[in-house]
Amino acid sequence: MSESVTDILNWIAGRPVVAQSQAWLDKFNPHNGRLLYRVSSSSAADVDHAVVAAKSALAEWSGLTPVRRGQVLTDIVALMKQRANELADCIAVETGKPPQDAKGEVGGAIMQGEFFAGEGMRLYARSLTSGMPGKYSHTVRQPRGCAGLIVPANTPIANIAWKTFPALICGNSVVLKAAEDSPRIALLFAELTKEAGLPDGVFNVIQGLGQPAGAALVEHTGVDVISFTGSTAVGRWIAATAGQRLARVSLELGGKNPFVVCDDADLDQAVHWAALSAFSNAGQRCAAGSRIIVFRSIYPAFVEKLVAKAESLKLGVEAGCDLGPLINPRQHAAALAAITGAGNAGAKILCGGGAPDSEALAGGYYVKPTLIEGVDPNSGLSCQEIFAPVATLYSVDTLQEALALANAGEYGLTAAIHTGSVDRAMWFAQRVRAGVVNINIGTYGSEPHMPFGGFGASGNGTREPGVEALDVYSELKNISFLVRSDQL
């Protein structure tokens, strides 16, 4: 794919549209810092245009049977498969992912589409019994209306699929606020939906910044359900703002996820999964294992192996590289500042600790895989999401102490424990404050049919994907009727 500067537009009512202000944002290649795209900088007027288009298309789309809607989603998935390499190339360029990671992400998005296309044949509700003779009752699912979807750039096509497919199968129309750092993949997806036969206006894309474009989508009275993945601070504002009009809100927010290694763990496997949890996607995962908690008796051996693993990882965007750059210069600067701050506070940086000195990577937003010990458990680095390849290490004597440290802080998204004991694993899994718990694997890895979401500041209790996502994007209606025996 060429790195020549391209104009990235909105997609409204089935066609590309320039922002009404004709203002533009610059999107830079995270690998080398060069200008990659000019992106339409949308305003509230553009959001209103998209919502009106979505509302106009709603009756036709929601009027189709769920089975027919599933067939259209199947056609979208078929086109994603045909153009998988193009989608992966786009992701690789605009996010800096190595090609194998970009292809894996596209594969995950395709699986998400396949799952929800099938839900068109299984949009189940319930039949209910009644205490009244001759009364029959059942529930049905009906669409909410216009769904406002706001996605981040860390796994862009996966995030789009995660929200769009369940929203569509339930009969909603969509206005997607694309991530400003991965704008073109949203436009490519929109083109696929049109080619697959999705009616114009059912899926719309707004480009631009969270303020004003994302905020305008949240505030728009025509938006009936909002699904947001991003920071806890923004999630709190969305909940308060949309709550004023009682719009339904689904929030998947940050995480500071614990990775516990017991003294009976397979150390090599624990190191393998700890490195993947902390450093894959350059640590830009809400489910990243950024707090590694190790039993004291094995701490030296584990740390030695993990440092060696971290130092062996290859940075870059070529095939076979382990991690790419951070997504933008702001994120890059924040990560480097956090590492410097930890060192100044007396923590010990075991490896990494800054940007690589390679000439080939000098222009990009790279951070070497970094491990830090001696960090105060109550400090910002221990408690706040960094979204970079940075993990902190802690030693404990008992599983109870590990659990207490794992549950410290406001987040509760994911957790992992490595142990050879089923008793230890289940004791921890039942008590750790997290929406997802993995045993002897990493802190991430939700599949299309599995609910994902967190406790506390990691979300508002909703779960996407899985069939639980249907509860986000549909209304439940109870219908009862009375059969009169005297009319037989």
TORKEPA-751692 format. One record per atom (N, C-alpha, C): x, y, z. Coordinates in pm, whole numbers, plus 50000, padded with zeros to 5 digits. Layout:
BEGIN
XYZ...
***
This chain:
BEGIN
500844988150000500005000050000500885012550000500515022249918501305034549906501155042950032502225050050067502165059050181501965073450137501535075650010501235089049965500035094350043499965107550058498925113650140497575111750074496625106650150495265103850102494285111650186493195116250123492115122750197491125112250245490855112050374489935102450435488655109950472487535105550415486275112850428485305105650522484215112550553483095106350621482365097250522481495088750574480645080150491479225081650543478385088050463477015090950506476055087450394475025079750428473985075750332474575068850209475605060650233476135052350126477145058750034477725070050075478735076249989479715084250074480945086450021481925094650093481525109350090481715116150203481275130050218482375137850290482735149450236483695158350303483005165250420483705167250529483155174650643482665188350598481555192750656480955205250611481865217250629482725216750729483665227850751484835227450654485005216150585486155213750498487485215250573487425212550705488645212650787489245198650787490565197950812491275185350804492185183150924492385170450959493365166451059494485159050989495675159751045496815152250991496965139151067497095128350992497375115151050498775110951005499635107851103501025104551074501255089551084502165084651004502565070651009503335068251139502835059451227503505057651357504895051251347505185044851235506475038351218507585048251187507265058751111508315068151069507985082851089506785085851140506405099551168506045107951046505965101650929505635109250808504125110950795503735121850727502315124450704501745113450616500645107550660500045096350590498715100150525497805106350603496485110150554496135124350595495205130250520494415141550569493035135950600492565138450723491325132450770490285143250792489075141050740487985150650761487795153250909487755165950946487545169851085486075173651101485305164251152483845165951156483405174151276482215179851261481615188051365480235182551398479515189551484478165185451520477245185251399477495194051302476655194251182476805181251102478035176051094478275163351024477625151751098477715151951229477085141451310475575141651288474985153351287473545154451264473165148951127473975152051025473745146750890473735131450893474675125550963474765110950970473615104851048473225111151159472115105851239470815106651162470595117451090469385118551007469355107550902470505104850839470575094150741470275080550805470845078350925470605065650995469145064051033468525074651079467115074151116466225071650994466595077450882465805075750760465865061350709466985054650732467165041050683466665030450781466275034650900465985025151008464785016250977463715022150925462485014450906462705002950807463405005650697463644995150598464474983750657465544987350729466454977050783465794969250896465174976050989464554969151102463334961151058462754964850944461604957550892461944944150832463224941850800463634928750751463594918550864463404906050831463474895850934464914894550984465114890351108466484888151155467264878351068466574868451013467254858950926467804866050802466994874750742467454882150624468594891550661468504897950777469614906650818470884898450834470764886550888471924877750902472524874050768471694872550665472204869450532473024881050476472594893250502473364904950458474694905350532474674902750662475934902350738476854891450685476284880250645477094869550586477774874250458477064882250379477654887650256478774897550288478614905450395479684914450436480924906450475480724895850552481834887350594482524881150475481754876750376482354870750256483274880750186482874893250178483724903450117484954906350203484784906050335485944907750423486984896750398486514884750376487434873750347488144876050213487394880550112487994882949981489034893949986488804904050070489684915650076490484916150206490694904450264491384903750394492774909750387493494907250278494864912650267494844927850259493884933450188493764947950178493454954050315492534947850388492204952750521493414951950614494134940750608495314939150694496404949050658496614951450529497624961250487497294975150540496024978750534495584991850585495864992950735495504982650811495734982750955497214983750986498024975950912499464975850937500064989650918499634996550815500205009850785499755020150887498445020750914497985031950997498135029551147498345017051190498575014651333499995010551364500785006551262502145002051289502244987751336501194979751316501254965651354502124957851256502914948151304503544938751212502474931351131502784927051009501744921550920501024909450976501714900651048501034888851101500004892751206500274903351282499314907951382498104914251316498334921951209497214928151137496324917551073496944907151017496144896450957495354888851063495964886851179495254880251287494054888251334494204901451337493094909951378491944909151279492244909251151491194907951048490484894551063491254883951090490634870951111489674870951228490044877851336489154878851451487884886451420488004897251340486824904951300485884896551214486464888351127485644879551042484884869451128485544863751227484864854351317483734861251392483944873851430482894881351498481674882751408481924886051280480824887351185480094874351163480844863351154480214850251134479304846751251479764849651372478964846351489477644853951488477704867051468476464874951477475574873351355476144869951239475294866551125474424854551161475014844751228474254832951271473204836151374473414846651452472414850351552471104855051490471114858251360469864861351292468884849751296469384837651303468534825751315468264822151460468884829251552468754825851693468484838251777467714847651724467434859851801466344856651903466724847851995465754841852085465274851852191464034849952230463534855652353462984843952436461814845552502461334834852589459814833552577459324821452600457894819552624457724818552775456634824152825456424825352970455104819053010455044813753130453794808453183453034819553256451744817453274450914827353340450024820653445449674828353546448734823553646447284824953604447044831653492445684833653444445324822853342444264815753360443874805353263443674811253123444224804553024444054808752886444974820052842445834824852932446744835852897448094830152852448544834652737449834830352683450724842652667451974841052703452864852652706454224848952650454824858252579456184856252529456864869752513458184869352500458934881552477459514881552336459794893452284460454895052154461534905752170462544904952085463584915252081463284924951968463394937751996463204947951895464364957751900464714964151786465884973151784465684985351870466804990551919466765003051995466495014951904467145014951785467005026351693468325029551628468825041551652470125045751600471195042951704472225035251665473325031751755474525040651725475005047651825476235055551815477385047451870478325043951784479445035151821480745043151816481495042751925482755050351934483875040451965484835039551873485865029151883487265035251895488205028151959489595032551967490405026751852491685030451847492555026751734493415014651760493395009251882494384998751913494164986051833492894981851817492564970451730491364974751646491594982751544490504990151481489434981851413489804971951329488764964351261488074954951358488794949951458488154941751561487154949951641487514962251676486604970751751485364974351669485544976851540484414979951453483474968051445484044956151423483234944051412482514940951543483234942751653482734939751788481404946851814481284959151765480094967251792479104967051676479604967651554478724969351439477854957051415478434945151418477664933251384476504930651479476694931451613475524929551699474494940651686474954952951663474004963951644473144961651521473754957051412473024954951287472094942951295472534931951354471694920051357470424922651439470514931651536469334935151616468404944751543468804949751425467944958251346468174973051362469254976951429469574991051445470284996451321470205009351301471115016151209472265021951292473365025451224474615028351295475245041351248475745049151343476705059851316477955056451395479025053351323480295049651385481215061751388481695065351507482755075251519484075067751510484755069151395486025062151374487105068051463488085059851499489235064851573490055073951482490435085451531491205094851449492565089351410493075079451486494375073651455494275061351364493065056951334492895045951236491645048751153491685059351074490465063751005490135056150878491135051650806490855045950674490205032250682490535024350784489945011050795488435011950812487945022350880486495024150895485855027150761486525034950678486005038150545485995025850455487045017650462487065005250385485924995950427485684995050556484594986550604483254991750553483075004950554481835010750504481605007150357482665007850278482555004250137482124989650121482654980950206482284966850200480804964850231480294972250329478874970550365477964974350249478324984750177477514988850061477584978349951478784973649922478964963449819478194950749853478064947649981477364935550024475854937050021475354949149997473924951049987473264957350107474034962150204473434969150317472804982150265471544984850296470904997050243471645009750284471675019350193472335032150223471735038350348472615043650434472195050250555472155041250677472205027950657472175018950772473505019350846474605021250772475925022250835476605035050787476945043750883477565056650852478825058250936479795065750883481055067950952481325082850963481655087151084482075100951109483545100751148484355108551079485765109951110485965122151201487115122651266487455134551344487805131451487487915141851567488325140751706487155137651798487485132551916486455130052014485705142752051486425153652055485815166852076486155175351954485225178151865483775178451889482965166551839483525158051749482685148351677482095137751770482955131351851482455121051941481465126652042481775138352096480885144552194479525147652133479525152352008478255155551941477415143051922478055131751896477315119251880476675115052012477415116452122476875112952254475715122052290475825134752256474815144652295473595144852204473675138452088472585139351991471345131952042470215138652043468985132652096468435121652006468915120951882468465110451792469205097351809470225096951894470995084851917470395077452037469985065052013469225057552113470085048452201471215044252149472125035752227473545039652190474405040352291475805044152270476685032952323477615028552240478625018952285479995025352267480755025552374482035032552375483115023352432484245022752364485435016452418486535027052425487085028952544488105039252560488405041852706488775054052737489255057252871488105058252971488435055753096487445056553203486935070853220487805080653207487385094653225486315098353122486535094752997485545097752893484285089552915484445076952958483285068552985482385074553091482975080153195482165086453300481355098153243481995106053157481285117353096480145112453007480385101952931479345096552845478165091652927478455084453035477375079353120476525090653176477175101253221476435112653278475645120053172476255122053056475615129952951474445122452888474675110152844473615102352780472535098352881472925097153007471965093653110470885104153129471175116453092470195127153106468945124453022469115117652907467965114552822467625099552827468245092352921468005078152941468345069752818469335074052743469835065652635470555053752696470485042452628471235030852678472705032852648473555028952743474995031052730475725018152764476685014352677477575003152704479005008452705479715006052814481055011452832482055000252857483074999552771484194990452794485414999352810485925000352933486885010752967488265004852996489025011453079490425007953097490654995853187491904992053197492294981053284493734982553329494014977653446495374976653499495494962453552495714953153461495364939253484496494931253550496164923453654497174915553725497444902153657498714898353658499184885453606499954878953720499364868653781499924862653903500664849853866501864848353921502684836353899502964829754034502404817954054502584810654179503874802654177504264797554295505524790354305505464776354247504274771754206504164758854140503864760153991504064772153936503784774553795504884768753706504524765853582505504762553479506144775853437507394778053481508004791253463508144795253317508514785953232508694789453091507364793553028506294786253060504984790153008504524803453068504794805453196504404818053260505134829853196506424828153168507194838753102506634841452962506354830852889505794832352754504514840752756503594837252845502314844252849502424858052913503334859653008503524872953067504044882752962504984878352879505524887052775504444890652673503634880852632502554883752538501534893252600501204890852726500204899352792500684913652806501954915452839502484928852864502854936252736503364929152636504044935852525503384934352388502484924752369501874923552237501064936152207501004939552078500374951952033501004964052102502304962852134503044973352202502384977552332501724968052399501064970952526499794978952512499344981152389498154989452365496894980752365496634974952480495444966752501494824970652635493514972152638492884974352768493054962152856493294950452795493484938052869494954934552891495854943852869497284941052885497604937153030498484927453045498924923253179500064932053226499734943553280500744953653313501214953253458500584944653541501044942753680501344927953699502614924553711503044910653721503414907753866502654898853928502744896054072503294881854088504464880454151505204867754151505504863354295505334850454322505714845254454507214847354477507544851654597508904855854629509944844754607509574832254634510544821354625511014818854482510204822354384510594820454243510864833654172510764844654245510874857854183512194859654107513364856654165514604858954090514684850853961514294838153967514364829753847513384834653740512174838153783511174842953688511614855953623512084865353703512494878353651513654876853552514604868353584515734866253493515244861453356514324851953357513784846653231512944857253158512154864853232511284874653167512084886153108513114890553178513974901153123514644896352995515144884052996515774878552876514774878052761513544874152791512524873752687512224887752634512064897452723511764911152681512874916752593514114913952631515244919252554515424912252419514774900652403514884893452276513834897852175512854905452219511754909252130512234919452027511734917851906512154926251795511104936951766511544949551762510654960651731510674963251580509514967151526509444970651385508104966751325507974969251195506724966551126506874955551020508054949451013508254938750916507704925550970507494916150878507044902750918508024896751017507494890751123508334884651224508674893651340508414906751329508634915751442507604912851551507994915251675507124911951787506194923351828506624935551812505774946951845506184959051764505194967251733505424979251656505464991651745505235003251686505275015851761503965018551834503985028551920502745033851975502025041851867500765044751889499905049551782500135064151745500595072551838500765086651806501815092951898502285104851864503345111151945502905114552087501635117452106501155120652241501275108552332500865096852282500965084552359502435081052386503275083352288504695080552299505325089052409505035101852407505605110952508505125107452648503835103652660503285100252791503945087752848504205077952763504835065552809506265068152856507005075752779508395078852818508435086852947507475096052963507415104053086507105095253208506225085253189505875076353300507085068053343507855063453247509055055553279510075064153352510305076253301511255085453364510825088753506509515090953523508995094153656509215082953755509035070453709509255059053798510715058153840511625060253746513045060053779513415070953877512865082853856513155094053947512605091554087511545083254096510935080254226511635068754298512685063154236513455052854302513205038654255512315036854158512085023354105513275018954019513405005954001514505000453923514004995753787514585001353681514214997353546515094985553507514484973953492515224961653467515614959953321514804965053231515134964653088514284975053016514694978152894513964988452819514235002152876513165009352904513315022152972513295034252881513105032352752513095043952664512885039952520513165049352431513035046752289514265039252238514115031052135515275023852081516225033452011517495029852006518485038551942518755034451797517965025151745518135020751607517795031951510518655033851410518415044151309517145041351231516875028551206515705024751126514395028151196514425029451330513205032051406513165046251462514145054151428514325067251494513145076651473512475075951360511375085251334510045080851389509985068451440508705063051485508475064951633507305060551676506875062651815507095049751894508355045251898508695032451959509105033952105508735024052184509205022652322509675008352340510885006652392511394993152414510584986152524510384973052511509704965652618510384968252752509584973052846510134978152973509554970853092510434966253182510034960053307510614968253422509774971053521510164979753633509794972953764510714972753859510414967453992510644978454097510124975954216510294985654324509354997454314508254995954240507275006754226506285005954342505985017054402504995017654509503645012754455503005002754517501724997654468500635008254461500815019154534499825029954532500175041354438501265040054368501705050754278500895050954149501045061754075500345063053948500685052053851501955048253844502365037953749501735024453785501495021953912500875009453954499355009553933498775021153935497305022053938496675027153810497465033653723496895039953605497335032653478496405031753384496685025253257497695033553178498745026953126499795033853052499605032352901499075021052856498865018152714500175018852637501145011352686502475010752626503114997652673504224993452613504874980952653505674982452782504954985252890505554988053020504814979753125505544971753202504934963753308505744965353436505044964953547505674965853678505614952253748506644949353828506774936353894506694937854045506024928254110505844928354255506064914154306506614912754426506794899654487505874898354608505334886254628504434883454740504804869754799504314867154919504614854554987503474844354977502244849054963501104839954966500104843454857499214834154830498154836654733497184847254784496964847454913496084857754972496674871654948497994872754964498654885654940498574889354792498734879354705498634881754562497234886754526496214880554585494834884754558494574898954604495074902254722494884915954774495514926154681496694923254631497374932454540496644932954405496184921254358495444920854231494184929254239493524929254353492264936454368492424950954409493654955254430493894969254465493654977954342493124989754361492894998954250491444998754204491135007854112489745009954072489305001053956490244995253881489884987253764489564972853801488904965953709488614951753727488244945353594489134946453496488804941453363489184926853345490494923753343490924909853325491964906353431492224893253443493264888453534493704874853484494934871053520495444857753488496214852353607496194839153622496994832553724497654820353662498934818153696499664806353652499984797953774499474785653772499654776453884499404762153836499974752653904499704738753876498574733053960497994741254044496964736754138495584741454094494694731954072493304735454040492664742954157492984738854278492404745354396492814760054402494094762654384494564776554385493914784554273493864778554154493324785554038491874789554060491054780354106489634783354123489384792454243490164790954348490034800054463490284814454417491364816354341491694829754292490644834654193490264826154098489324830453994487994834854051487544828354159486264831954220486344845154295487534849054340487664860554428488294872954365488984871354253489604882954193488534891954131488744904554143487754914454096488024917453948487484909053860487714910553717486574903953640486254909553525485194903953442485644891953362486954890553342487524879453267488714874153347488744861053371489854854853443490384843153360491664842953335492294832353256493314824953341493354811853326494244803353404495274797053312496544799553341497684794253267497724798653121497114810253094497264817052964497454831852992497144840552896497374854852914496184862052973496314875252985495224883353040494184887152937494434884252812493504887752705493044874952636492164876352535491784864652457490304861552454489434871552471488004869252457487684865252313486784855752296486384851052164484994856452130484584855752001483334862251959482104857952038482084845652087480904840752158481024842152309482064849152356482314850552500482094865052543481414867052657481194880752705482484887052757482674899752726483874906852770483444919952835484034923052948483734935453018484264934353160484184945353235484844945353364484024950853478484624950153595484064955553718484624969653742483984976553836484514989353880484674999353768485845005653761486115016053662486395010453523486284997253507486514991053376485254990053292484114994353343482894993753264481674996753348480514995953282479264998953352478374986653365478974974753350478224962453373477714955653249477774962053134477364955553011478474946252964478144937352870479114928052815478954927452663480054929152595480144926952451481444919452426481544909952335480494905152246479674894152312479554882152245478714871652297477244875152283476364865752317474934868552307474524879652404475374882152504475074893052598475014906452528475704908052415475654920552340474254923352285473464912852264472104914952215471284923152314471604921952443470884929752544471224944552535472414947652482472794961752464471994967952351471844960552241471334966552117469884963352088469164957152181467744954352157466914958052279465644960452253464654962352358463894949252374463534946052496462764933952523461314937952545460434931952465459004934852476458264922252516457364923452614456534912252657455164913352592454724902652525453434902452456452584891252515451364894552555450454884552612449114885152540448484873452529447134873152472446304862652546445004864652541444074856152615443224848152519443234835252536442354826352459441124823452544439944827252492438694825552564438044812452524437864803852618437274790652587435834791752537435114802752576433724803952533433594808252386434774811352325434774815152182435154803552092435444791952148435894780552069434724774351992
***
